[in-house]
């Protein structure tokens, strides 16, 4: 019997971060499913060779790069290749916004690294676009605003990160609260964000008139939502798995002399430099804890982290009857990307599959906050809320860059972040301008702390 995959209706895609790892793999998924997707807009940074190749193959209507000079160069290269008609070529902030809000887009793949993709993703959410979310900064820095916008627009954020994607898949087996269903009603498959709030106003939770902000305040004061308020009342906890990175077994005293090459030598995944360093410090898992709180509407104390060095189980969901569902797969991002692009359908794929013959064992161990202090910092920032998660992300980006530039030792990364958090006021965000302002303040403070750290080290010598 020959299996014939179900044909999806054509979907139009815009990709923020098309030349990065997730962007390139998204286009690989598109190529593997001919006739299913149309690329309408691409945003890149400065990798013009890759972008020109993507334009030549997919013929988007609009592209964006970082600067005007790069935009002129892209235009020249495309003309040399005889590509007609030329796409509209934009740059900078306005270019990112143009890609994220392209009027023909059905799905925006948010894969730009860093804060650069935040505003464009937020505007896409407000316009009711479906978001395939890979950019961690979107929910870490501005989770409250983004989820309120998703609630109002009645569209879903579909996680691309392998861990949250795994949770999303496992949760499909559990009961969703009927009081927090999406606008289509129970079983409709239409959800206002993954949280499932029912109001048409951006600050209303649909839980007896309480405001969205009061939900957050309650979580910080008494540990989170009551059982009847949870989106998935049958869930006991979410377990995010972590490889443990390259220093899972390294002697603690040896971490003081970690080199850049050692920190970039991830045992399982091939990723960009920042996320690889974040994996080594396990700050990436700290970010994922914050993301999971927003994506799945669970209390902070319902999110655990477990080290699983094989990275075969991407995450697990434990239900109130103590049953545990786990999602297994290869260490290949094309699987979660395809899931997000084709959801709610499952489409046949011959690209990636788990090789059971190579699966000999599955190991697990607790994640030590002594070895990985960034986990503790992330939980503290999530608990205090307000501007602190935004500052956490900004300080981490500056500290990681300083480490990669040999201006900060490996153990200086969490120290700089903790100092910045101690200087960050616990203000609430009312607008995206507030988020961007807090991000800029935290970056300035992080630069100051890096310089102060370097001065102290020099004086000690």
PyMOL commands that set and color helices and strands:
alter all, ss='L'
color gray80, all
select helices_A, chain A and resi 21-32+48-58+68-80+92-100+115-126+137-153+162-171+178-180+212-222+227-229+245-247+252-257+260-263+273-281+283-296+300-302+334-342+356-358+373-384+388-404+412-423+432-460
alter helices_A, ss='H'
color red, helices_A
select strands_A, chain A and resi 11-16+37-43+62-65+88-91+107-110+130-133+157-159+235-242+303-307+313-319+324-328+365-366
alter strands_A, ss='S'
color yellow, strands_A
deselect
rebuild
show_as cartoon
